[in-house]
Amino acid sequence: MSDLSTLKPILASRTVWSSLVGLFCLLASVFGVETQLIDQGALTEALLQAATGVSFAGAIVFRVMASTKLTR
């Protein structure tokens, strides 16, 4: 059984937050999010893809570096 000192809430996890950012960017890309300020669809798509890649890479790095287990 895990010691309570090694547990933390899910929302305190950098891995979870990084994954949520990646999921948000992926969904924004899938649903074709557009803004009125940016007319260039390619720029928007490139930014969403870059943010998605960085967030998923961050999730991997943060999970490897993690020293505590998550609780519900």
Buried (B, 14 or more C-beta within 10 A) or exposed (E): EEEEEEEBEEEEBBBBBBBBBBEBBBEBBEEEEEEEEEEEEEEBBEBBEEBBEBBBEBBEEBBEEEEEEBEE
